[in-house]
């Protein structure tokens, strides 16, 4: 999946606009022969759900999700303790 996303980043970035996704990062770890993926994202309110998207890259992403992600695992929203963002970047988020 990472090849598809990396090879088609222009299309990926277009889908993020609709989702009001400011940052999305996927990390990969292999631990004891098992592969784990971790997502980190910063998303605004009232963005389009990926399931509602007509973009082909989102449809491919959902196929990957169905094939590889454990549906019994529930994501955890963590509370930030320290946020280190330059003021000029913060200002661009406030305009939204």
N, CA, C and O atoms as a Tinker XYZ file with bonds, in Angstrom:
   384  protein
     1  N      0.816000   -1.194000    0.000000    73     2
     2  CA     0.000000    0.000000    0.000000    64     1     3
     3  C      0.859000    1.257000    0.000000    63     2     4     5
     4  O      0.507000    2.255000   -0.628000    81     3
     5  N      1.987000    1.208000    0.705000    73     3     6
     6  CA     2.828000    2.392000    0.761000    64     5     7
     7  C      3.343000    2.780000   -0.619000    63     6     8     9
     8  O      3.528000    3.966000   -0.893000    81     7
     9  N      3.580000    1.790000   -1.502000    73     7    10
    10  CA     4.010000    2.125000   -2.863000    64     9    11
    11  C      2.920000    2.893000   -3.604000    63    10    12    13
    12  O      3.206000    3.879000   -4.282000    81    11
    13  N      1.691000    2.452000   -3.479000    73    11    14
    14  CA     0.582000    3.137000   -4.154000    64    13    15
    15  C      0.470000    4.565000   -3.650000    63    14    16    17
    16  O      0.357000    5.498000   -4.444000    81    15
    17  N      0.499000    4.740000   -2.352000    73    15    18
    18  CA     0.371000    6.084000   -1.786000    64    17    19
    19  C      1.551000    6.964000   -2.199000    63    18    20    21
    20  O      1.359000    8.106000   -2.619000    81    19
    21  N      2.749000    6.443000   -2.083000    73    19    22
    22  CA     3.933000    7.231000   -2.435000    64    21    23
    23  C      4.001000    7.531000   -3.931000    63    22    24    25
    24  O      4.396000    8.628000   -4.327000    81    23
    25  N      3.618000    6.565000   -4.760000    73    23    26
    26  CA     3.679000    6.753000   -6.208000    64    25    27
    27  C      2.591000    7.680000   -6.741000    63    26    28    29
    28  O      2.709000    8.209000   -7.847000    81    27
    29  N      1.532000    7.879000   -5.956000    73    27    30
    30  CA     0.397000    8.702000   -6.391000    64    29    31
    31  C      0.095000    9.800000   -5.374000    63    30    32    33
    32  O     -1.065000   10.094000   -5.084000    81    31
    33  N      1.152000   10.397000   -4.840000    73    31    34
    34  CA     1.000000   11.382000   -3.775000    64    33    35
    35  C      0.135000   12.574000   -4.196000    63    34    36    37
    36  O     -0.605000   13.115000   -3.375000    81    35
    37  N      0.219000   12.984000   -5.449000    73    35    38
    38  CA    -0.598000   14.112000   -5.913000    64    37    39
    39  C     -2.089000   13.815000   -5.712000    63    38    40    41
    40  O     -2.829000   14.670000   -5.224000    81    39
    41  N     -2.529000   12.618000   -6.084000    73    39    42
    42  CA    -3.923000   12.218000   -5.897000    64    41    43
    43  C     -4.268000   12.077000   -4.417000    63    42    44    45
    44  O     -5.355000   12.458000   -3.983000    81    43
    45  N     -3.327000   11.523000   -3.645000    73    43    46
    46  CA    -3.539000   11.366000   -2.207000    64    45    47
    47  C     -3.784000   12.725000   -1.554000    63    46    48    49
    48  O     -4.706000   12.881000   -0.754000    81    47
    49  N     -2.955000   13.699000   -1.901000    73    47    50
    50  CA    -3.087000   15.022000   -1.296000    64    49    51
    51  C     -4.413000   15.675000   -1.648000    63    50    52    53
    52  O     -4.944000   16.448000   -0.850000    81    51
    53  N     -4.959000   15.384000   -2.817000    73    51    54
    54  CA    -6.283000   15.908000   -3.182000    64    53    55
    55  C     -7.372000   15.332000   -2.277000    63    54    56    57
    56  O     -8.298000   16.045000   -1.890000    81    55
    57  N     -7.264000   14.060000   -1.944000    73    55    58
    58  CA    -8.278000   13.449000   -1.077000    64    57    59
    59  C     -8.212000   14.018000    0.336000    63    58    60    61
    60  O     -9.233000   14.108000    1.018000    81    59
    61  N     -7.018000   14.401000    0.777000    73    59    62
    62  CA    -6.878000   14.958000    2.124000    64    61    63
    63  C     -7.629000   16.272000    2.265000    63    62    64    65
    64  O     -8.135000   16.584000    3.343000    81    63
    65  N     -7.706000   17.039000    1.196000    73    63    66
    66  CA    -8.452000   18.309000    1.226000    64    65    67
    67  C     -9.900000   18.061000    1.607000    63    66    68    69
    68  O    -10.435000   18.739000    2.484000    81    67
    69  N    -10.545000   17.092000    0.954000    73    67    70
    70  CA   -11.954000   16.791000    1.231000    64    69    71
    71  C    -12.167000   16.302000    2.664000    63    70    72    73
    72  O    -13.207000   16.562000    3.270000    81    71
    73  N    -11.190000   15.606000    3.186000    73    71    74
    74  CA   -11.283000   15.047000    4.537000    64    73    75
    75  C    -10.909000   16.054000    5.620000    63    74    76    77
    76  O    -11.024000   15.770000    6.812000    81    75
    77  N    -10.460000   17.232000    5.193000    73    75    78
    78  CA    -9.911000   18.224000    6.125000    64    77    79
    79  C     -8.793000   17.613000    6.965000    63    78    80    81
    80  O     -8.659000   17.878000    8.160000    81    79
    81  N     -7.999000   16.786000    6.291000    73    79    82
    82  CA    -6.869000   16.122000    6.923000    64    81    83
    83  C     -5.647000   16.998000    6.708000    63    82    84    85
    84  O     -5.198000   17.184000    5.577000    81    83
    85  N     -5.111000   17.534000    7.796000    73    83    86
    86  CA    -3.956000   18.416000    7.700000    64    85    87
    87  C     -2.654000   17.629000    7.629000    63    86    88    89
    88  O     -1.744000   17.984000    6.880000    81    87
    89  N     -2.572000   16.561000    8.411000    73    87    90
    90  CA    -1.383000   15.716000    8.456000    64    89    91
    91  C     -1.849000   14.281000    8.618000    63    90    92    93
    92  O     -2.716000   13.991000    9.443000    81    91
    93  N     -1.279000   13.395000    7.840000    73    91    94
    94  CA    -1.528000   11.960000    8.039000    64    93    95
    95  C     -0.215000   11.241000    7.766000    63    94    96    97
    96  O      0.381000   11.396000    6.701000    81    95
    97  N      0.224000   10.461000    8.730000    73    95    98
    98  CA     1.483000    9.739000    8.622000    64    97    99
    99  C      1.243000    8.294000    9.016000    63    98   100   101
   100  O      0.556000    8.009000    9.997000    81    99
   101  N      1.816000    7.389000    8.240000    73    99   102
   102  CA     1.713000    5.964000    8.542000    64   101   103
   103  C      3.119000    5.457000    8.869000    63   102   104   105
   104  O      4.061000    5.656000    8.102000    81   103
   105  N      3.237000    4.808000   10.007000    73   103   106
   106  CA     4.503000    4.212000   10.440000    64   105   107
   107  C      4.372000    2.695000   10.359000    63   106   108   109
   108  O      3.296000    2.146000   10.594000    81   107
   109  N      5.464000    2.026000   10.028000    73   107   110
   110  CA     5.486000    0.564000    9.949000    64   109   111
   111  C      6.514000    0.030000   10.945000    63   110   112   113
   112  O      7.610000    0.573000   11.082000    81   111
   113  N      6.132000   -1.049000   11.637000    73   111   114
   114  CA     7.045000   -1.717000   12.566000    64   113   115
   115  C      6.883000   -3.218000   12.387000    63   114   116   117
   116  O      5.766000   -3.717000   12.255000    81   115
   117  N      7.989000   -3.927000   12.384000    73   115   118
   118  CA     7.938000   -5.387000   12.385000    64   117   119
   119  C      8.528000   -5.835000   13.712000    63   118   120   121
   120  O      9.683000   -5.550000   14.029000    81   119
   121  N      7.707000   -6.542000   14.478000    73   119   122
   122  CA     8.069000   -6.952000   15.825000    64   121   123
   123  C      7.775000   -8.441000   15.964000    63   122   124   125
   124  O      6.630000   -8.866000   15.807000    81   123
   125  N      8.788000   -9.226000   16.254000    73   123   126
   126  CA     8.641000  -10.687000   16.379000    64   125   127
   127  C      7.963000  -11.294000   15.155000    63   126   128   129
   128  O      7.127000  -12.188000   15.285000    81   127
   129  N      8.323000  -10.812000   13.970000    73   127   130
   130  CA     7.781000  -11.355000   12.734000    64   129   131
   131  C      6.388000  -10.854000   12.370000    63   130   132   133
   132  O      5.855000  -11.230000   11.326000    81   131
   133  N      5.800000  -10.028000   13.197000    73   131   134
   134  CA     4.473000   -9.458000   12.919000    64   133   135
   135  C      4.625000   -8.017000   12.466000    63   134   136   137
   136  O      5.428000   -7.265000   13.017000    81   135
   137  N      3.853000   -7.638000   11.464000    73   135   138
   138  CA     3.905000   -6.275000   10.966000    64   137   139
   139  C      2.787000   -5.456000   11.610000    63   138   140   141
   140  O      1.643000   -5.901000   11.695000    81   139
   141  N      3.139000   -4.261000   12.055000    73   139   142
   142  CA     2.185000   -3.350000   12.669000    64   141   143
   143  C      2.244000   -2.016000   11.937000    63   142   144   145
   144  O      3.320000   -1.554000   11.559000    81   143
   145  N      1.098000   -1.409000   11.740000    73   143   146
   146  CA     1.007000   -0.086000   11.152000    64   145   147
   147  C      0.397000    0.855000   12.178000    63   146   148   149
   148  O     -0.545000    0.496000   12.883000    81   147
   149  N      0.940000    2.052000   12.253000    73   147   150
   150  CA     0.439000    3.069000   13.170000    64   149   151
   151  C      0.117000    4.316000   12.347000    63   150   152   153
   152  O      0.897000    4.727000   11.488000    81   151
   153  N     -1.029000    4.900000   12.620000    73   151   154
   154  CA    -1.430000    6.127000   11.945000    64   153   155
   155  C     -1.363000    7.292000   12.914000    63   154   156   157
   156  O     -1.740000    7.174000   14.080000    81   155
   157  N     -0.883000    8.401000   12.423000    73   155   158
   158  CA    -0.905000    9.656000   13.169000    64   157   159
   159  C     -1.561000   10.672000   12.248000    63   158   160   161
   160  O     -1.172000   10.810000   11.088000    81   159
   161  N     -2.546000   11.377000   12.760000    73   159   162
   162  CA    -3.201000   12.363000   11.905000    64   161   163
   163  C     -3.671000   13.562000   12.709000    63   162   164   165
   164  O     -3.940000   13.487000   13.908000    81   163
   165  N     -3.755000   14.668000   11.988000    73   163   166
   166  CA    -4.371000   15.885000   12.507000    64   165   167
   167  C     -5.444000   16.251000   11.496000    63   166   168   169
   168  O     -5.157000   16.517000   10.328000    81   167
   169  N     -6.691000   16.260000   11.966000    73   167   170
   170  CA    -7.818000   16.450000   11.063000    64   169   171
   171  C     -8.772000   17.493000   11.618000    63   170   172   173
   172  O     -9.036000   17.536000   12.819000    81   171
   173  N     -9.285000   18.331000   10.730000    73   171   174
   174  CA   -10.273000   19.324000   11.112000    64   173   175
   175  C    -11.656000   18.696000   11.262000    63   174   176   177
   176  O    -11.853000   17.521000   10.954000    81   175
   177  N    -12.596000   19.486000   11.732000    73   175   178
   178  CA   -13.971000   19.025000   11.911000    64   177   179
   179  C    -14.718000   19.020000   10.581000    63   178   180   181
   180  O    -14.392000   19.775000    9.665000    81   179
   181  N    -15.722000   18.155000   10.496000    73   179   182
   182  CA   -16.669000   18.110000    9.382000    64   181   183
   183  C    -16.017000   17.767000    8.046000    63   182   184   185
   184  O    -16.490000   18.205000    6.997000    81   183
   185  N    -14.955000   17.001000    8.072000    73   183   186
   186  CA   -14.356000   16.532000    6.828000    64   185   187
   187  C    -15.102000   15.324000    6.306000    63   186   188   189
   188  O    -15.820000   14.656000    7.050000    81   187
   189  N    -14.929000   15.047000    5.030000    73   187   190
   190  CA   -15.566000   13.896000    4.411000    64   189   191
   191  C    -14.950000   12.604000    4.943000    63   190   192   193
   192  O    -13.728000   12.501000    5.057000    81   191
   193  N    -15.785000   11.623000    5.269000    73   191   194
   194  CA   -15.281000   10.317000    5.678000    64   193   195
   195  C    -14.680000    9.616000    4.471000    63   194   196   197
   196  O    -15.199000    9.731000    3.361000    81   195
   197  N    -13.600000    8.900000    4.680000    73   195   198
   198  CA   -12.936000    8.212000    3.577000    64   197   199
   199  C    -13.887000    7.235000    2.892000    63   198   200   201
   200  O    -13.772000    7.000000    1.690000    81   199
   201  N    -14.827000    6.663000    3.648000    73   199   202
   202  CA   -15.789000    5.721000    3.075000    64   201   203
   203  C    -16.739000    6.395000    2.083000    63   202   204   205
   204  O    -17.331000    5.718000    1.243000    81   203
   205  N    -16.890000    7.699000    2.167000    73   203   206
   206  CA   -17.783000    8.443000    1.271000    64   205   207
   207  C    -17.073000    8.965000    0.030000    63   206   208   209
   208  O    -17.712000    9.540000   -0.852000    81   207
   209  N    -15.784000    8.776000   -0.047000    73   207   210
   210  CA   -14.977000    9.332000   -1.131000    64   209   211
   211  C    -15.187000    8.569000   -2.437000    63   210   212   213
   212  O    -15.359000    7.350000   -2.437000    81   211
   213  N    -15.169000    9.299000   -3.545000    73   211   214
   214  CA   -15.210000    8.704000   -4.880000    64   213   215
   215  C    -13.819000    8.590000   -5.498000    63   214   216   217
   216  O    -13.682000    8.064000   -6.602000    81   215
   217  N    -12.790000    9.069000   -4.812000    73   215   218
   218  CA   -11.422000    9.011000   -5.332000    64   217   219
   219  C    -10.946000    7.557000   -5.391000    63   218   220   221
   220  O    -11.142000    6.792000   -4.446000    81   219
   221  N    -10.324000    7.189000   -6.502000    73   219   222
   222  CA    -9.852000    5.809000   -6.665000    64   221   223
   223  C     -8.818000    5.442000   -5.607000    63   222   224   225
   224  O     -8.776000    4.299000   -5.152000    81   223
   225  N     -7.986000    6.401000   -5.214000    73   223   226
   226  CA    -6.936000    6.090000   -4.239000    64   225   227
   227  C     -7.551000    5.780000   -2.866000    63   226   228   229
   228  O     -7.013000    4.960000   -2.122000    81   227
   229  N     -8.660000    6.421000   -2.530000    73   227   230
   230  CA    -9.346000    6.102000   -1.276000    64   229   231
   231  C     -9.995000    4.721000   -1.341000    63   230   232   233
   232  O     -9.995000    3.987000   -0.353000    81   231
   233  N    -10.538000    4.374000   -2.486000    73   231   234
   234  CA   -11.130000    3.037000   -2.644000    64   233   235
   235  C    -10.049000    1.960000   -2.484000    63   234   236   237
   236  O    -10.287000    0.923000   -1.865000    81   235
   237  N     -8.865000    2.215000   -3.045000    73   235   238
   238  CA    -7.749000    1.276000   -2.912000    64   237   239
   239  C     -7.300000    1.193000   -1.449000    63   238   240   241
   240  O     -6.984000    0.114000   -0.946000    81   239
   241  N     -7.278000    2.343000   -0.779000    73   239   242
   242  CA    -6.911000    2.394000    0.638000    64   241   243
   243  C     -7.875000    1.548000    1.467000    63   242   244   245
   244  O     -7.450000    0.811000    2.356000    81   243
   245  N     -9.162000    1.654000    1.179000    73   243   246
   246  CA   -10.163000    0.877000    1.924000    64   245   247
   247  C    -10.041000   -0.620000    1.642000    63   246   248   249
   248  O    -10.263000   -1.435000    2.537000    81   247
   249  N     -9.691000   -0.991000    0.404000    73   247   250
   250  CA    -9.455000   -2.410000    0.091000    64   249   251
   251  C     -8.312000   -2.940000    0.949000    63   250   252   253
   252  O     -8.409000   -4.027000    1.520000    81   251
   253  N     -7.237000   -2.173000    1.036000    73   251   254
   254  CA    -6.100000   -2.552000    1.857000    64   253   255
   255  C     -6.528000   -2.689000    3.317000    63   254   256   257
   256  O     -6.170000   -3.652000    3.996000    81   255
   257  N     -7.295000   -1.715000    3.783000    73   255   258
   258  CA    -7.780000   -1.716000    5.163000    64   257   259
   259  C     -8.542000   -3.006000    5.467000    63   258   260   261
   260  O     -8.289000   -3.661000    6.478000    81   259
   261  N     -9.485000   -3.366000    4.576000    73   259   262
   262  CA   -10.302000   -4.569000    4.780000    64   261   263
   263  C     -9.444000   -5.834000    4.807000    63   262   264   265
   264  O     -9.730000   -6.773000    5.549000    81   263
   265  N     -8.394000   -5.846000    3.993000    73   263   266
   266  CA    -7.541000   -7.022000    3.888000    64   265   267
   267  C     -6.568000   -7.158000    5.052000    63   266   268   269
   268  O     -6.265000   -8.272000    5.479000    81   267
   269  N     -6.076000   -6.034000    5.568000    73   267   270
   270  CA    -4.929000   -6.096000    6.479000    64   269   271
   271  C     -5.170000   -5.621000    7.908000    63   270   272   273
   272  O     -4.397000   -5.968000    8.800000    81   271
   273  N     -6.202000   -4.850000    8.147000    73   271   274
   274  CA    -6.381000   -4.262000    9.471000    64   273   275
   275  C     -7.312000   -5.135000   10.321000    63   274   276   277
   276  O     -8.381000   -5.543000    9.868000    81   275
   277  N     -6.899000   -5.406000   11.528000    73   275   278
   278  CA    -7.676000   -6.211000   12.470000    64   277   279
   279  C     -8.901000   -5.417000   12.927000    63   278   280   281
   280  O     -8.756000   -4.401000   13.607000    81   279
   281  N    -10.111000   -5.871000   12.559000    73   279   282
   282  CA   -11.311000   -5.107000   12.909000    64   281   283
   283  C    -11.646000   -5.114000   14.403000    63   282   284   285
   284  O    -12.461000   -4.313000   14.861000    81   283
   285  N    -11.022000   -6.013000   15.159000    73   283   286
   286  CA   -11.301000   -6.059000   16.594000    64   285   287
   287  C    -10.469000   -5.048000   17.375000    63   286   288   289
   288  O    -10.776000   -4.736000   18.526000    81   287
   289  N     -9.408000   -4.536000   16.739000    73   287   290
   290  CA    -8.569000   -3.551000   17.407000    64   289   291
   291  C     -9.214000   -2.178000   17.311000    63   290   292   293
   292  O     -9.565000   -1.734000   16.218000    81   291
   293  N     -9.370000   -1.520000   18.412000    73   291   294
   294  CA    -9.982000   -0.197000   18.437000    64   293   295
   295  C     -8.913000    0.866000   18.598000    63   294   296   297
   296  O     -8.063000    0.772000   19.483000    81   295
   297  N     -8.956000    1.893000   17.732000    73   295   298
   298  CA    -7.970000    2.968000   17.849000    64   297   299
   299  C     -8.139000    3.726000   19.160000    63   298   300   301
   300  O     -9.210000    3.736000   19.766000    81   299
   301  N     -7.070000    4.345000   19.568000    73   299   302
   302  CA    -7.058000    5.119000   20.797000    64   301   303
   303  C     -6.721000    6.561000   20.450000    63   302   304   305
   304  O     -5.718000    6.820000   19.784000    81   303
   305  N     -7.546000    7.499000   20.893000    73   303   306
   306  CA    -7.225000    8.913000   20.748000    64   305   307
   307  C     -6.419000    9.320000   21.972000    63   306   308   309
   308  O     -6.896000    9.226000   23.103000    81   307
   309  N     -5.212000    9.767000   21.738000    73   307   310
   310  CA    -4.335000   10.166000   22.829000    64   309   311
   311  C     -4.464000   11.655000   23.087000    63   310   312   313
   312  O     -4.739000   12.428000   22.170000    81   311
   313  N     -4.267000   12.054000   24.326000    73   311   314
   314  CA    -4.293000   13.463000   24.690000    64   313   315
   315  C     -2.886000   14.036000   24.578000    63   314   316   317
   316  O     -1.952000   13.505000   25.179000    81   315
   317  N     -2.727000   15.103000   23.822000    73   315   318
   318  CA    -1.393000   15.693000   23.697000    64   317   319
   319  C     -0.955000   16.341000   25.011000    63   318   320   321
   320  O     -1.741000   17.017000   25.674000    81   319
   321  N      0.281000   16.130000   25.369000    73   319   322
   322  CA     0.850000   16.727000   26.569000    64   321   323
   323  C      1.710000   17.933000   26.227000    63   322   324   325
   324  O      1.757000   18.905000   26.981000    81   323
   325  N      2.385000   17.868000   25.096000    73   323   326
   326  CA     3.232000   18.957000   24.628000    64   325   327
   327  C      3.005000   19.078000   23.125000    63   326   328   329
   328  O      3.099000   18.090000   22.397000    81   327
   329  N      2.709000   20.278000   22.669000    73   327   330
   330  CA     2.519000   20.522000   21.236000    64   329   331
   331  C      3.571000   21.524000   20.799000    63   330   332   333
   332  O      3.638000   22.639000   21.317000    81   331
   333  N      4.385000   21.118000   19.848000    73   331   334
   334  CA     5.471000   21.967000   19.368000    64   333   335
   335  C      5.232000   22.275000   17.893000    63   334   336   337
   336  O      5.652000   21.526000   17.011000    81   335
   337  N      4.554000   23.386000   17.645000    73   335   338
   338  CA     4.234000   23.813000   16.290000    64   337   339
   339  C      4.590000   25.288000   16.176000    63   338   340   341
   340  O      4.143000   26.095000   16.991000    81   339
   341  N      5.381000   25.650000   15.185000    73   339   342
   342  CA     5.704000   27.063000   15.003000    64   341   343
   343  C      4.439000   27.902000   14.814000    63   342   344   345
   344  O      3.451000   27.433000   14.250000    81   343
   345  N      4.480000   29.126000   15.284000    73   343   346
   346  CA     3.311000   30.011000   15.254000    64   345   347
   347  C      2.746000   30.176000   13.845000    63   346   348   349
   348  O      1.527000   30.213000   13.678000    81   347
   349  N      3.594000   30.275000   12.838000    73   347   350
   350  CA     3.106000   30.469000   11.464000    64   349   351
   351  C      2.279000   29.275000   11.002000    63   350   352   353
   352  O      1.343000   29.443000   10.220000    81   351
   353  N      2.602000   28.094000   11.465000    73   351   354
   354  CA     1.824000   26.898000   11.117000    64   353   355
   355  C      0.501000   26.916000   11.881000    63   354   356   357
   356  O     -0.547000   26.619000   11.307000    81   355
   357  N      0.538000   27.256000   13.155000    73   355   358
   358  CA    -0.700000   27.340000   13.949000    64   357   359
   359  C     -1.672000   28.314000   13.327000    63   358   360   361
   360  O     -2.871000   28.043000   13.267000    81   359
   361  N     -1.174000   29.439000   12.864000    73   359   362
   362  CA    -2.029000   30.466000   12.264000    64   361   363
   363  C     -2.761000   29.925000   11.033000    63   362   364   365
   364  O     -3.916000   30.276000   10.796000    81   363
   365  N     -2.104000   29.085000   10.260000    73   363   366
   366  CA    -2.755000   28.554000    9.065000    64   365   367
   367  C     -3.909000   27.631000    9.429000    63   366   368   369
   368  O     -4.863000   27.519000    8.658000    81   367
   369  N     -3.853000   26.969000   10.574000    73   367   370
   370  CA    -4.954000   26.112000   11.031000    64   369   371
   371  C     -6.123000   26.939000   11.536000    63   370   372   373
   372  O     -7.277000   26.546000   11.359000    81   371
   373  N     -5.851000   28.062000   12.152000    73   371   374
   374  CA    -6.918000   28.902000   12.710000    64   373   375
   375  C     -7.789000   29.513000   11.618000    63   374   376   377
   376  O     -8.950000   29.840000   11.861000    81   375
   377  N     -7.246000   29.666000   10.439000    73   375   378
   378  CA    -8.004000   30.266000    9.334000    64   377   379
   379  C     -9.113000   29.335000    8.850000    63   378   380   381
   380  O    -10.030000   29.783000    8.163000    81   379
   381  N     -9.049000   28.080000    9.185000    73   379   382
   382  CA   -10.013000   27.088000    8.711000    64   381   383
   383  C    -11.301000   27.235000    9.388000    63   382   384
   384  O    -12.234000   26.480000    9.112000    81   383
